[in-house]
Structures are given as C-alpha cells and as structure tokens.
C-alpha cells in the first residue's frame, strides 16, 4: 500500500501494510498525508452530496470545486450549517449543465477528479463520454468496489457492479485492465485477477468460461498487462486455496485474489451486496477509464464510504503523477 509525502516534489512512495479490517481507514490515512486533489463536484444540491464534499475537504482529501445552481447549493449549506465560503463555486442552471461544465473544468486542467453530486449516474456519465465535450479515453468506463471483508486477508476489488450490464470480451478486457491499473495505484505490484464463472472448466455452453479462457490468453499475448490472471474460477476456488486444492486446481490466484471479475453486472452487484449485508464488509468505489477518477458515491453512502472513495481517487491521481 502507498504512503504519499505531502511535498509534491517528493515522488518516493513508501510501502506500508494496512492493519487487517481497517483497510479503508488506512487508505484514508495515507491520502490525508498527500496533497489534497482538486475535485469538480457536479450538482451538490442535496445534503448528502454537499456534506460528503465538505467532509472530504475537512480531511484534506479534496479541494472541492462546486459546480451547480449556486442558490440551491448555498441553501443546502445554510440548512446544514456548512461553511463553503472557502470553496470555488461555478454557477449553472441545472444538473445537465453541471455535469457538462464539471467535465469542462477537468478538460481545462483545473481539476484532477470528478465527484457525483445529486444527479443520476447515467446523467453524469453521459457528459463524461460525450465525444467532444467529455473526458473519455480509448478505454471503456468501468466501476470498481473495494471491500474490507472481515474474513479475507487483504482488500478485495470486485468489478463491474455498476456500469457495464452485459460486457462482451473486449469490454471485459478493458474492465480487467482498469482494475489492474487501479490496484497498482494502491501499491499492489502485480495484482492477481480471478475471472469468475459458475465452474472452473471451459464449457462451450457457458459463455463466461469461454471469455475467461480468452482473457487469460490475451494476458499471455500482453493484450492485458501488469497482472496475473486466471480463469474460469468459481467463487470458492477464487477465494479459498483449500477449495482449489480439493478440486485439484493449480493456480497462483486461488486463495490470494486481489480482483474478482464477475461475468456481468448482475453477478457483481449481488456479490457486492452480499458481502456488505451478510459478511459485514466495508466498501468504497470509483469509476475508472476516464481521464480522471470519478467518485460515484450512492445517496445512501455512509461517511466512511464517501471518504474512502475520495481517498482511492487521491491514490490514483498521485500515482499517475509519480509515474
């Protein structure tokens, strides 16, 4: 894991290990030691989104640029007794304009990250992927959840549970590469990726097993780089080395996966929510594949999740600059 120095001239990254089950808190603590990143906050006109931006600023994680209807933002700040006098504010008429202008701020180089306020994810992402006004890259956008699971020995990334509904092979290639690059930004030198399916053998009638085999060969041919990839793997032999041994699976990934690539959004979303509600996992998440990290927090997200998501974006920005 990465420890960033406050001095922007210092590019050395000190490796530290987070305490078990305080992994999200560790990411926050390390990001607090780095320079706060300038973040365009699109349409923060409700209490949750504005409080989230202010809390992240108070923790020295971000420097918010509030983009949206000024009268609504100020009304929420007054209602919640929030001091936003120190923050830059850009007035817009409505949420569509806020999303577009937030992307413009990033394109100008005035912000290093994008944060979702009180608007739909699809509305924000439409502005992000706009062919001329957006901040898209050649990569497909994808989402990563980072979990601190009580009975797993390190942070666990699950993708994609929020953006790509039924990804095809080339989409999965980008989702995988996005997740690998993300984990490397968090300090994992060679992330281990488990390509999930219902079974661990290639079956012609189960498309996810064929995709998994193809992704592994793409990694062999360096179409995907920076990680160790194995699949298809069922969930049990991805997470448990003993399950893999019992099934006579020899794999560098089994029992030590950093990333779980689900077959589709439904599977990823179910895994994610099961970990939260049945395994008492703590989570944070961001969207990847644009020119900057996108902090996509749910309206129901608690303080830890909001701060950790900002911290993850900070790690990505500083890692990119260090490179």
Backbone bond lengths (Angstrom), bond angles and torsions (degrees), N, CA, C in turn:
res aa  C-N    CA-C-N  psi(-1)  N-CA   C-N-CA  omega(-1)  CA-C   N-CA-C  phi
1 X - - - 1.449 - - 1.523 109.59 -
2 X 1.321 117.55 158.83 1.441 120.46 -169.65 1.512 112.74 -103.57
3 X 1.316 114.97 140.11 1.447 121.89 170.81 1.520 106.73 -117.63
4 X 1.345 117.56 116.80 1.445 121.62 -176.74 1.516 110.19 -97.27
5 X 1.309 116.92 141.74 1.451 121.23 176.84 1.519 109.52 -83.95
6 X 1.332 117.52 144.51 1.456 122.49 178.02 1.519 111.69 -61.31
7 X 1.309 117.97 -34.43 1.454 121.36 -177.21 1.521 109.16 -70.51
8 X 1.349 118.97 118.11 1.466 120.25 -178.04 1.510 112.92 -64.97
9 X 1.348 116.59 -18.01 1.459 119.19 179.58 1.528 111.52 -79.34
10 X 1.329 116.50 -16.70 1.458 120.18 -177.87 1.521 108.93 -90.39
11 X 1.313 117.16 117.88 1.459 120.19 -176.36 1.518 112.92 -105.97
12 X 1.324 116.90 -0.21 1.465 119.01 178.83 1.512 109.73 -70.08
13 X 1.309 116.51 135.80 1.453 123.44 178.84 1.519 108.43 -112.90
14 X 1.322 116.26 119.70 1.463 121.63 -174.97 1.520 109.33 -92.63
15 X 1.306 116.91 126.19 1.455 120.62 -178.77 1.525 110.37 -79.21
16 X 1.318 116.04 128.22 1.450 122.01 173.40 1.515 108.62 -134.70
17 X 1.309 115.41 159.27 1.461 120.55 -179.78 1.516 109.34 -110.47
18 X 1.363 117.49 128.64 1.459 119.01 -179.36 1.521 111.36 -75.02
19 X 1.330 117.29 151.03 1.459 119.42 173.45 1.523 110.09 -66.70
20 X 1.329 116.95 144.71 1.450 120.10 179.16 1.524 110.12 -59.42
21 X 1.330 114.85 135.44 1.457 123.43 174.08 1.528 113.78 69.69
22 X 1.316 117.08 12.20 1.456 122.32 166.32 1.524 108.15 -126.84
23 X 1.338 115.15 36.55 1.458 119.65 -170.86 1.519 112.25 -72.02
24 X 1.330 118.48 -40.67 1.455 119.92 178.02 1.523 110.41 -66.98
25 X 1.332 116.09 -40.32 1.460 119.88 176.95 1.535 110.88 -60.73
26 X 1.330 115.63 -35.63 1.469 120.34 178.31 1.521 110.91 -63.75
27 X 1.345 116.89 -44.27 1.468 119.93 178.44 1.529 110.38 -60.22
28 X 1.328 116.46 -39.92 1.462 120.52 179.00 1.526 110.30 -64.51
29 X 1.323 116.61 -47.64 1.467 120.80 -178.55 1.524 111.33 -59.26
30 X 1.327 116.71 -41.82 1.463 119.66 -179.41 1.527 111.31 -69.45
31 X 1.334 116.87 -39.17 1.464 119.60 179.34 1.525 111.39 -67.71
32 X 1.324 116.76 -30.84 1.473 120.48 177.66 1.522 111.29 -63.86
33 X 1.322 116.93 -24.13 1.461 121.24 -179.74 1.523 112.03 -84.85
34 X 1.326 116.65 -5.79 1.463 121.63 178.91 1.523 109.66 -100.06
35 X 1.316 115.91 171.46 1.459 120.47 173.34 1.522 109.99 -65.49
36 X 1.332 116.38 135.23 1.462 119.90 176.45 1.529 109.73 -64.42
37 X 1.318 116.45 138.90 1.464 120.16 -176.73 1.527 110.81 -93.20
38 X 1.331 116.03 139.89 1.466 121.05 178.33 1.524 108.54 -72.51
39 X 1.320 115.65 124.73 1.468 121.29 -170.51 1.522 110.64 -130.00
40 X 1.332 116.32 122.67 1.462 121.56 174.98 1.523 108.41 -80.15
41 X 1.329 116.81 118.23 1.463 122.41 -179.23 1.520 107.82 -102.32
42 X 1.334 116.39 112.37 1.466 121.30 -173.00 1.524 111.45 -87.18
43 X 1.344 115.69 115.22 1.470 123.65 171.85 1.534 113.24 60.57
44 X 1.328 118.34 57.03 1.471 120.94 178.40 1.532 111.01 -85.21
45 X 1.334 116.18 70.96 1.464 120.42 -171.83 1.528 112.55 -108.33
46 X 1.333 117.33 13.68 1.461 119.89 172.01 1.521 108.35 -126.38
47 X 1.313 116.09 168.46 1.460 119.98 -173.11 1.527 112.11 -64.35
48 X 1.341 118.30 -42.88 1.463 120.42 -176.68 1.522 112.09 -60.63
49 X 1.331 116.95 -48.63 1.461 119.41 -175.65 1.522 111.81 -70.28
50 X 1.329 117.70 -38.60 1.458 119.44 179.96 1.526 111.29 -72.24
51 X 1.325 116.76 -41.21 1.467 120.01 175.91 1.529 110.20 -60.92
52 X 1.339 116.66 -41.05 1.464 120.27 178.86 1.515 112.03 -59.38
53 X 1.343 117.02 -43.26 1.462 120.43 179.29 1.526 110.82 -66.42
54 X 1.330 116.77 -42.63 1.463 120.80 -179.33 1.529 110.71 -66.09
55 X 1.336 117.20 -43.17 1.475 120.63 178.32 1.525 111.11 -59.99
56 X 1.328 116.39 -44.03 1.467 119.94 -179.81 1.523 110.73 -64.23
57 X 1.326 116.65 -36.30 1.463 120.25 177.09 1.527 110.65 -67.53
58 X 1.330 116.67 -40.19 1.463 120.55 179.53 1.532 111.58 -64.05
59 X 1.333 116.22 -29.19 1.466 120.87 177.15 1.534 111.79 -87.44
60 X 1.325 116.51 6.17 1.465 121.42 177.45 1.528 112.03 62.70
61 X 1.339 115.67 33.24 1.462 120.38 177.87 1.533 111.14 -93.60
62 X 1.332 116.70 -40.26 1.463 121.24 -178.09 1.528 109.98 -134.61
63 X 1.330 114.26 159.22 1.462 122.34 166.29 1.521 105.68 -112.78
64 X 1.334 118.07 102.16 1.461 119.99 -172.50 1.529 113.11 -72.24
65 X 1.338 114.24 140.54 1.456 122.01 166.06 1.523 105.00 -114.72
66 X 1.303 117.25 108.94 1.465 122.18 -173.17 1.524 109.88 -84.59
67 X 1.333 115.76 116.74 1.460 121.37 -175.79 1.525 108.56 -116.46
68 X 1.331 116.74 114.13 1.458 120.66 -178.92 1.517 110.85 163.21
69 X 1.328 117.99 -175.47 1.466 121.81 179.26 1.533 110.65 -61.55
70 X 1.323 115.82 114.40 1.467 120.03 -172.90 1.520 112.33 -60.42
71 X 1.335 117.19 -40.52 1.472 119.39 -177.70 1.526 111.61 -63.78
72 X 1.337 117.39 -36.64 1.464 120.60 179.28 1.526 111.15 -71.55
73 X 1.326 116.20 -41.06 1.465 119.78 179.60 1.528 110.31 -62.96
74 X 1.332 115.92 -45.22 1.467 119.64 -179.05 1.532 111.16 -66.79
75 X 1.334 116.47 -33.88 1.468 119.57 178.73 1.525 110.86 -65.14
76 X 1.328 117.17 -41.80 1.470 121.04 178.08 1.529 110.03 -66.12
77 X 1.330 116.33 -42.29 1.459 119.94 179.53 1.530 110.86 -60.36
78 X 1.326 116.60 -41.92 1.466 120.18 179.13 1.522 111.08 -67.26
79 X 1.324 116.24 -42.39 1.467 120.79 179.68 1.517 111.79 -62.24
80 X 1.338 117.07 -38.43 1.468 121.95 -177.19 1.530 112.74 -95.71
81 X 1.336 116.07 3.40 1.465 121.43 179.43 1.534 111.25 57.98
82 X 1.340 115.65 48.09 1.458 122.26 -179.96 1.525 109.79 -103.98
83 X 1.305 116.74 135.64 1.461 121.59 176.34 1.522 108.99 -91.36
84 X 1.332 116.56 107.90 1.465 120.59 179.12 1.526 111.06 -114.24
85 X 1.307 116.71 15.40 1.466 121.04 -174.98 1.520 112.58 -63.15
86 X 1.341 116.65 -27.49 1.465 120.21 -176.63 1.525 113.14 -84.61
87 X 1.334 117.55 -6.88 1.450 120.76 -174.60 1.528 111.53 -95.88
88 X 1.321 115.32 141.99 1.458 120.37 172.19 1.524 109.26 -68.09
89 X 1.352 115.76 140.67 1.457 119.73 179.77 1.532 109.27 -131.40
90 X 1.331 115.77 134.39 1.463 121.34 177.98 1.521 107.64 -118.09
91 X 1.306 116.90 117.99 1.460 122.19 -174.47 1.531 111.43 -79.92
92 X 1.331 115.82 133.99 1.473 121.86 173.07 1.524 108.61 -135.41
93 X 1.317 115.89 167.52 1.463 120.00 -177.08 1.520 112.62 -81.35
94 X 1.335 117.23 -37.32 1.462 120.25 -172.29 1.528 110.11 -155.44
95 X 1.330 115.46 -178.84 1.468 120.35 -173.59 1.520 112.54 -67.23
96 X 1.353 118.12 -37.50 1.470 119.74 178.69 1.519 110.08 -57.99
97 X 1.326 115.06 -47.79 1.464 120.05 -178.93 1.520 110.73 -65.30
98 X 1.337 117.24 -36.05 1.463 120.58 179.35 1.528 110.91 -63.11
99 X 1.327 116.35 -43.64 1.467 120.19 179.33 1.528 110.74 -63.47
100 X 1.326 116.61 -44.33 1.463 120.46 -178.90 1.523 111.30 -66.11
101 X 1.331 116.49 -43.19 1.463 119.70 -177.33 1.524 111.49 -71.02
102 X 1.329 116.93 -33.96 1.464 119.72 175.77 1.529 110.45 -60.94
103 X 1.335 115.88 -40.80 1.472 119.65 176.68 1.524 111.16 -66.02
104 X 1.324 116.43 -37.05 1.471 120.13 178.16 1.530 111.03 -63.98
105 X 1.328 116.32 -40.63 1.465 120.68 177.17 1.525 110.26 -58.32
106 X 1.332 116.36 -41.44 1.467 121.01 179.30 1.528 110.60 -68.21
107 X 1.329 117.05 -42.48 1.464 120.20 179.92 1.526 111.61 -61.79
108 X 1.336 116.20 -32.26 1.469 120.44 177.89 1.525 111.77 -73.76
109 X 1.309 117.26 -11.73 1.455 120.81 -177.77 1.514 114.02 86.64
110 X 1.340 116.67 14.56 1.465 120.71 -178.11 1.522 112.88 -91.47
111 X 1.325 117.68 -5.23 1.464 121.24 176.66 1.525 108.67 -144.31
112 X 1.337 114.81 151.95 1.465 121.37 -175.16 1.521 113.00 -110.72
113 X 1.324 117.21 -6.39 1.461 121.88 -179.92 1.523 108.27 -153.48
114 X 1.322 115.42 161.32 1.462 122.62 178.99 1.520 107.94 -121.66
115 X 1.336 116.08 136.24 1.464 120.86 -179.34 1.522 109.36 -125.23
116 X 1.319 115.87 132.57 1.461 122.23 -179.94 1.526 110.07 -77.32
117 X 1.326 115.63 130.88 1.451 121.53 173.28 1.516 110.87 -101.22
118 X 1.335 116.15 -137.20 1.463 120.85 -176.80 1.528 110.21 -91.05
119 X 1.329 115.27 72.14 1.456 122.80 174.83 1.515 108.07 -153.12
120 X 1.322 116.27 161.65 1.453 119.89 -177.42 1.522 111.95 -68.53
121 X 1.329 115.66 147.46 1.460 119.92 177.82 1.519 111.12 -58.20
122 X 1.336 117.07 -42.15 1.464 120.18 -179.09 1.524 111.33 -63.61
123 X 1.333 116.88 -36.21 1.460 120.40 178.69 1.528 110.77 -65.71
124 X 1.316 116.33 -43.35 1.461 119.88 178.31 1.522 110.98 -64.81
125 X 1.329 116.56 -44.84 1.465 119.61 -176.06 1.523 112.26 -69.97
126 X 1.343 117.84 -27.52 1.472 119.11 173.90 1.521 110.34 -59.75
127 X 1.319 116.50 -40.71 1.463 119.60 177.73 1.532 110.55 -68.47
128 X 1.312 117.04 -38.42 1.464 121.70 -179.02 1.521 111.36 -61.71
129 X 1.344 117.69 -41.82 1.466 120.82 -173.61 1.527 113.12 -95.37
130 X 1.319 118.21 6.63 1.467 120.75 178.08 1.532 108.93 -56.77
131 X 1.335 116.06 135.92 1.471 120.42 -170.92 1.518 113.22 -62.85
132 X 1.324 118.11 -33.25 1.463 119.88 -177.01 1.525 113.26 -112.34
133 X 1.329 117.43 -33.83 1.458 120.46 -174.99 1.528 113.08 -98.57
134 X 1.315 116.85 -10.31 1.457 119.97 -172.80 1.511 114.37 -87.15
135 X 1.326 114.80 -171.87 1.476 121.67 -177.70 1.529 109.80 -123.97
136 X 1.318 115.09 34.83 1.458 120.07 -179.76 1.525 110.06 -74.05
137 X 1.334 115.82 162.88 1.453 122.99 171.77 1.526 107.32 -125.15
138 X 1.323 116.64 -170.85 1.464 119.26 176.91 1.518 111.59 -72.10
139 X 1.335 117.60 -13.92 1.465 122.09 -179.78 1.531 111.66 -82.37
140 X 1.303 115.07 150.78 1.458 121.33 171.21 1.526 109.03 -72.52
141 X 1.328 117.24 139.36 1.457 120.32 173.43 1.527 109.39 -68.28
142 X 1.322 116.29 144.31 1.462 120.10 174.67 1.524 108.63 -151.67
143 X 1.306 115.65 164.87 1.460 122.04 -176.92 1.523 109.35 -116.46
144 X 1.332 115.61 143.47 1.463 120.29 173.35 1.522 109.40 -124.17
145 X 1.318 115.73 134.60 1.462 122.57 166.52 1.523 107.22 -98.15
146 X 1.320 117.07 135.84 1.461 121.75 172.10 1.519 107.31 -110.46
147 X 1.331 116.23 124.64 1.458 121.76 -175.76 1.511 111.83 -115.02
148 X 1.317 114.98 139.07 1.458 122.86 164.91 1.525 105.13 -103.77
149 X 1.328 116.05 99.80 1.465 122.04 -176.70 1.526 108.40 -98.55
150 X 1.328 118.97 125.12 1.471 121.33 -173.95 1.517 115.06 -53.82
151 X 1.337 117.94 -34.04 1.467 117.99 -177.41 1.530 112.73 -107.31
152 X 1.338 116.68 25.49 1.471 120.50 172.91 1.519 107.85 -122.90
153 X 1.317 116.40 146.37 1.458 120.85 -164.72 1.524 115.35 -85.92
154 X 1.317 118.30 -0.35 1.464 119.97 178.95 1.522 109.20 -160.38
155 X 1.338 118.00 169.39 1.471 119.44 177.52 1.526 110.96 -56.97
156 X 1.315 115.72 142.42 1.460 121.71 -176.83 1.524 109.06 -123.91
157 X 1.307 116.17 124.94 1.466 122.53 -179.09 1.526 109.26 -101.12
158 X 1.324 116.50 131.60 1.468 121.86 175.84 1.521 108.52 -120.78
159 X 1.318 116.36 133.66 1.447 121.76 -177.45 1.523 109.74 -147.98
160 X 1.322 120.58 145.77 1.442 129.29 -4.44 1.526 107.32 -112.45
161 X 1.320 116.35 120.24 1.466 121.08 -174.21 1.515 113.13 -104.48
162 X 1.338 118.57 8.45 1.462 118.49 -171.50 1.519 116.52 -141.24
163 X 1.331 119.37 -19.21 1.464 118.75 -172.08 1.525 112.83 -120.30
164 X 1.328 117.68 -57.87 1.468 121.33 -173.97 1.528 110.26 -91.06
165 X 1.315 116.83 115.38 1.459 121.35 -170.63 1.527 111.71 -74.74
166 X 1.319 117.05 -57.85 1.468 121.22 178.65 1.533 107.31 -129.11
167 X 1.316 117.95 79.77 1.464 120.33 -174.53 1.522 112.63 -68.93
168 X 1.344 115.51 137.96 1.464 119.36 174.18 1.533 108.48 -85.35
169 X 1.326 116.44 -175.37 1.465 120.38 -173.78 1.521 112.22 -59.51
170 X 1.339 116.92 -46.88 1.459 118.91 -177.00 1.523 111.37 -68.90
171 X 1.315 116.73 -32.39 1.460 120.03 174.45 1.533 109.95 -65.64
172 X 1.332 116.86 -42.55 1.469 120.37 177.74 1.523 111.61 -63.24
173 X 1.322 116.18 -33.41 1.467 119.56 175.90 1.531 109.91 -59.34
174 X 1.335 117.76 -46.88 1.462 120.77 179.63 1.522 111.77 -67.87
175 X 1.336 116.98 -40.21 1.464 120.73 177.97 1.522 109.80 -59.08
176 X 1.331 116.23 -43.33 1.462 121.29 179.64 1.515 111.26 -64.69
177 X 1.330 116.92 -46.63 1.464 119.80 -178.68 1.528 111.04 -65.72
178 X 1.329 116.92 -39.48 1.467 119.59 176.46 1.528 110.93 -57.96
179 X 1.331 115.85 -45.19 1.469 120.12 -177.72 1.527 111.41 -67.21
180 X 1.323 117.33 -39.29 1.465 120.55 177.66 1.527 110.14 -62.68
181 X 1.320 116.90 -48.88 1.465 120.45 -179.97 1.527 110.79 -60.17
182 X 1.324 115.94 -38.28 1.467 120.83 178.91 1.529 110.70 -63.25
183 X 1.323 117.12 -48.14 1.469 119.78 -179.74 1.526 111.76 -63.77
184 X 1.316 116.73 -35.31 1.469 119.63 176.78 1.529 110.31 -64.36
185 X 1.340 116.95 -34.81 1.466 120.33 176.65 1.528 111.59 -66.40
186 X 1.331 116.45 -25.97 1.463 120.62 177.26 1.525 112.55 -85.54
187 X 1.324 117.01 -2.35 1.459 120.15 175.96 1.502 115.58 105.28
188 X 1.341 117.67 3.41 1.467 120.40 176.84 1.525 107.44 -83.97
189 X 1.312 116.97 109.40 1.465 120.81 -171.18 1.526 112.37 -61.97
190 X 1.336 116.91 -45.71 1.465 121.19 179.93 1.526 108.03 -134.63
191 X 1.318 117.39 88.37 1.469 120.45 -177.02 1.530 111.94 -62.40
192 X 1.331 114.96 144.32 1.458 121.68 178.47 1.525 108.75 -103.03
193 X 1.328 115.47 125.45 1.462 122.09 -173.35 1.519 109.79 -113.19
194 X 1.326 116.69 123.74 1.466 121.56 173.17 1.524 108.52 -101.16
195 X 1.326 116.73 119.69 1.463 121.67 176.81 1.526 107.06 -88.79
196 X 1.317 116.43 110.52 1.459 121.03 -170.12 1.522 113.59 -84.74
197 X 1.308 113.98 147.79 1.459 122.98 168.78 1.531 106.79 -151.88
198 X 1.322 116.72 -171.47 1.464 120.31 177.63 1.522 111.53 -81.97
199 X 1.319 116.02 -19.41 1.461 121.61 -177.03 1.523 108.66 -137.40
200 X 1.335 115.28 169.01 1.458 119.27 -177.59 1.534 112.79 -106.70
201 X 1.302 117.17 7.20 1.461 120.92 176.58 1.526 109.39 -115.57
202 X 1.343 115.09 152.11 1.462 119.57 179.55 1.523 109.10 -73.37
203 X 1.328 115.96 123.05 1.454 122.78 -179.52 1.527 108.78 -122.63
204 X 1.330 118.46 122.73 1.475 120.27 -177.77 1.526 113.73 -57.64
205 X 1.330 116.92 -26.67 1.468 119.39 -177.90 1.536 113.16 -93.67
206 X 1.332 117.88 5.59 1.462 121.50 175.20 1.529 106.78 -122.57
207 X 1.310 115.63 101.54 1.465 120.85 -172.09 1.523 112.52 -58.84
208 X 1.328 117.33 -35.47 1.466 119.08 -177.23 1.524 112.13 -63.49
209 X 1.341 118.09 -28.42 1.463 119.71 177.36 1.529 110.90 -72.41
210 X 1.320 116.57 -36.09 1.468 120.64 177.71 1.525 109.93 -67.89
211 X 1.351 116.19 -43.38 1.464 120.06 177.14 1.529 110.74 -60.56
212 X 1.321 116.73 -40.87 1.462 120.65 -179.40 1.520 110.93 -61.82
213 X 1.325 116.12 -45.63 1.464 119.89 179.35 1.528 110.77 -62.24
214 X 1.337 116.36 -41.37 1.467 120.23 179.44 1.524 111.32 -65.55
215 X 1.327 117.57 -40.56 1.459 120.62 178.66 1.528 111.01 -62.49
216 X 1.326 116.70 -39.59 1.466 120.09 177.63 1.528 110.88 -62.65
217 X 1.317 116.95 -41.13 1.471 119.67 178.46 1.529 110.89 -70.35
218 X 1.329 117.21 -33.97 1.468 120.07 175.65 1.524 110.48 -62.88
219 X 1.332 116.23 -36.92 1.461 119.71 176.01 1.523 110.84 -66.27
220 X 1.335 116.73 -39.65 1.469 120.55 176.60 1.526 111.22 -58.65
221 X 1.331 116.23 -35.17 1.468 121.92 -177.29 1.529 112.09 -93.29
222 X 1.325 116.16 10.65 1.466 123.76 177.61 1.522 113.32 61.58
223 X 1.324 116.07 29.57 1.460 119.80 167.88 1.521 110.18 -80.77
224 X 1.316 116.08 -20.19 1.464 124.26 169.39 1.513 105.75 -126.19
225 X 1.331 117.05 129.64 1.466 119.25 -173.32 1.529 111.17 -128.65
226 X 1.324 114.83 158.47 1.461 120.92 170.26 1.512 115.72 94.39
227 X 1.336 118.11 -4.81 1.451 120.11 -177.51 1.513 112.65 -137.16
228 X 1.318 115.06 173.30 1.467 122.47 172.61 1.520 106.62 -109.30
229 X 1.324 116.62 122.98 1.463 121.40 -171.71 1.520 109.81 -119.85
230 X 1.331 116.06 136.82 1.462 120.50 174.75 1.522 109.12 -143.65
231 X 1.307 114.64 144.99 1.443 121.22 177.95 1.517 110.66 169.02
232 X 1.311 117.54 164.04 1.458 124.42 3.49 1.535 112.46 -72.74
233 X 1.330 113.88 144.94 1.462 121.08 173.47 1.523 108.30 -131.71
234 X 1.338 115.55 133.37 1.460 118.75 171.05 1.523 108.03 -72.17
235 X 1.327 116.79 161.50 1.465 120.43 -174.46 1.522 111.53 -57.55
236 X 1.330 117.21 -40.33 1.465 118.95 -176.20 1.522 111.90 -64.70
237 X 1.348 117.85 -45.65 1.453 117.74 -178.01 1.526 113.35 -83.97
238 X 1.327 117.73 -3.16 1.461 120.58 168.22 1.523 110.18 -80.20
239 X 1.339 116.54 -39.59 1.464 122.47 -173.88 1.535 112.29 -91.22
240 X 1.336 116.87 -32.74 1.461 121.17 -173.24 1.522 111.39 -114.85
241 X 1.322 115.50 119.84 1.461 119.15 175.85 1.521 110.98 -65.54
242 X 1.325 117.74 -34.84 1.457 120.70 179.20 1.521 110.89 -64.15
243 X 1.342 116.49 -40.10 1.473 119.69 177.06 1.521 110.31 -61.75
244 X 1.327 116.33 -38.38 1.461 119.39 178.34 1.522 111.26 -67.18
245 X 1.331 116.83 -41.48 1.473 120.67 178.32 1.528 110.22 -62.21
246 X 1.321 116.11 -43.58 1.472 120.45 -179.41 1.521 111.67 -60.67
247 X 1.350 115.94 -30.50 1.468 120.05 -179.59 1.526 111.97 -98.48
248 X 1.332 116.10 11.09 1.475 122.18 177.27 1.527 111.98 59.68
249 X 1.341 116.13 40.31 1.459 122.02 177.33 1.522 108.53 -100.94
250 X 1.308 116.19 124.16 1.465 121.69 176.41 1.522 107.16 -101.79
251 X 1.317 116.49 114.32 1.464 119.90 -173.46 1.522 110.19 -153.25
252 X 1.354 116.52 137.37 1.456 121.50 173.59 1.527 111.36 -72.54
253 X 1.315 116.53 -19.20 1.467 121.18 -173.78 1.524 111.89 -90.05
254 X 1.316 117.05 -37.61 1.467 121.03 -174.13 1.523 111.82 -55.20
255 X 1.319 115.32 128.30 1.452 121.57 179.18 1.510 114.93 79.55
256 X 1.333 116.92 -3.06 1.469 119.73 -177.54 1.525 111.47 -142.09
257 X 1.326 117.35 27.14 1.464 121.30 -177.03 1.526 110.76 -68.40
258 X 1.322 115.49 138.28 1.466 122.11 170.13 1.525 110.79 -92.97
259 X 1.339 115.40 -30.99 1.462 121.95 -173.58 1.514 109.26 -130.84
260 X 1.328 116.23 133.42 1.457 122.38 169.76 1.516 108.27 -110.31
261 X 1.326 116.31 116.45 1.462 121.23 175.58 1.517 108.04 -96.07
262 X 1.330 116.95 110.52 1.461 121.38 -178.62 1.530 110.62 -80.36
263 X 1.334 117.61 157.93 1.468 120.35 -178.75 1.524 113.21 -65.68
264 X 1.342 117.23 -31.63 1.467 120.38 -178.70 1.528 108.62 -158.82
265 X 1.331 114.98 175.55 1.460 120.41 -176.58 1.522 111.89 -62.28
266 X 1.339 117.42 -40.11 1.463 119.79 -178.11 1.525 111.36 -60.09
267 X 1.331 116.25 -46.51 1.459 120.03 -179.52 1.524 110.78 -64.22
268 X 1.332 116.72 -45.34 1.466 120.16 -179.08 1.522 111.13 -62.88
269 X 1.326 116.58 -42.18 1.459 120.90 -178.50 1.520 110.94 -64.92
270 X 1.339 116.49 -40.72 1.466 119.94 178.96 1.528 111.40 -65.85
271 X 1.334 116.74 -43.59 1.461 119.70 177.85 1.527 110.09 -59.51
272 X 1.324 115.55 -46.38 1.463 120.46 -177.55 1.525 111.37 -59.70
273 X 1.312 116.85 -48.27 1.467 119.74 -176.43 1.525 112.20 -72.54
274 X 1.321 116.72 -30.26 1.467 118.79 174.43 1.523 110.39 -65.01
275 X 1.322 117.18 -40.44 1.462 119.80 179.19 1.530 110.66 -64.23
276 X 1.325 116.78 -38.40 1.466 120.51 -179.15 1.525 110.89 -68.98
277 X 1.343 116.71 -48.27 1.462 119.90 -170.20 1.525 114.23 -91.44
278 X 1.333 118.13 -23.09 1.460 120.36 -179.16 1.527 113.37 -107.69
279 X 1.329 116.65 -26.05 1.468 119.84 -177.32 1.525 112.24 -112.37
280 X 1.334 116.65 5.90 1.468 121.37 176.86 1.521 111.77 57.15
281 X 1.330 115.99 37.81 1.464 120.37 179.06 1.518 110.69 -79.73
282 X 1.333 115.94 146.96 1.459 122.40 172.56 1.524 107.84 -97.91
283 X 1.340 117.28 143.90 1.458 118.93 -172.99 1.520 112.28 -139.29
284 X 1.319 113.88 156.06 1.460 123.20 170.56 1.517 105.98 -147.61
285 X 1.334 117.03 164.55 1.458 117.51 -178.78 1.510 112.87 -163.01
286 X 1.331 114.91 153.84 1.461 121.15 174.60 1.525 109.05 -144.83
287 X 1.337 114.93 164.86 1.459 121.32 175.54 1.522 109.32 -99.70
288 X 1.315 115.30 142.20 1.458 123.25 -175.42 1.519 110.30 -121.51
289 X 1.323 115.74 167.17 1.458 121.16 173.97 1.512 114.04 101.43
290 X 1.343 118.49 -11.51 1.454 121.98 173.74 1.530 109.04 -89.89
291 X 1.331 116.04 -177.10 1.465 119.44 -179.53 1.519 111.95 -68.70
292 X 1.334 116.19 -22.85 1.468 121.29 178.13 1.529 108.07 -136.65
293 X 1.327 118.29 158.64 1.468 119.68 174.19 1.527 110.63 -66.28
294 X 1.333 115.18 146.99 1.463 121.49 -178.32 1.519 108.44 -117.51
295 X 1.325 115.90 119.36 1.462 122.08 -177.84 1.524 107.44 -86.71
296 X 1.336 116.11 104.61 1.471 122.21 -176.36 1.526 109.11 -108.36
297 X 1.296 117.25 85.73 1.460 119.34 179.99 1.517 110.49 -96.38
298 X 1.317 115.85 142.40 1.457 121.77 177.04 1.522 110.07 -70.48
299 X 1.342 115.76 153.08 1.470 120.11 176.75 1.526 110.77 -61.18
300 X 1.343 116.88 -26.15 1.461 120.65 -178.46 1.535 112.47 -93.02
301 X 1.343 117.18 4.21 1.462 120.49 -175.79 1.525 111.00 -64.79
302 X 1.334 115.40 138.14 1.456 120.99 177.99 1.534 110.39 -83.52
303 X 1.330 116.21 173.02 1.460 121.56 -175.10 1.521 112.22 -56.67
304 X 1.343 117.92 -45.93 1.458 120.49 -177.90 1.524 111.27 -58.76
305 X 1.331 116.83 -46.16 1.457 120.13 -179.51 1.515 112.72 -63.03
306 X 1.340 116.40 -39.69 1.466 119.73 179.52 1.523 111.00 -65.75
307 X 1.332 116.02 -46.55 1.463 119.49 -179.09 1.526 111.38 -66.00
308 X 1.325 116.35 -41.68 1.463 119.73 -179.21 1.526 110.98 -65.12
309 X 1.324 117.75 -37.15 1.466 120.41 178.12 1.524 110.45 -63.53
310 X 1.334 116.87 -41.42 1.465 120.42 175.72 1.526 110.75 -64.17
311 X 1.333 116.46 -38.70 1.462 120.52 179.11 1.530 111.12 -64.32
312 X 1.326 117.09 -39.81 1.466 120.24 178.24 1.525 110.63 -61.89
313 X 1.341 116.01 -42.28 1.464 119.85 177.07 1.521 110.55 -61.78
314 X 1.326 116.80 -40.29 1.466 121.15 178.41 1.524 111.20 -60.75
315 X 1.329 116.94 -45.61 1.464 120.57 177.86 1.524 110.82 -57.70
316 X 1.329 116.63 -42.44 1.469 120.05 -179.10 1.523 111.37 -64.63
317 X 1.319 116.60 -45.36 1.466 120.71 -178.57 1.524 110.54 -62.36
318 X 1.321 117.28 -47.57 1.471 119.91 -177.40 1.525 111.94 -69.11
319 X 1.335 116.32 -34.47 1.473 118.95 176.75 1.517 109.81 -64.61
320 X 1.318 117.73 -42.95 1.456 122.03 179.99 1.529 110.59 -61.95
321 X 1.329 116.42 -42.60 1.457 120.00 -179.93 1.525 112.04 -69.66
322 X 1.333 116.31 -34.60 1.461 120.25 178.74 1.526 111.57 -65.29
323 X 1.352 115.15 -34.63 1.449 119.01 179.57 1.519 111.83 -65.31
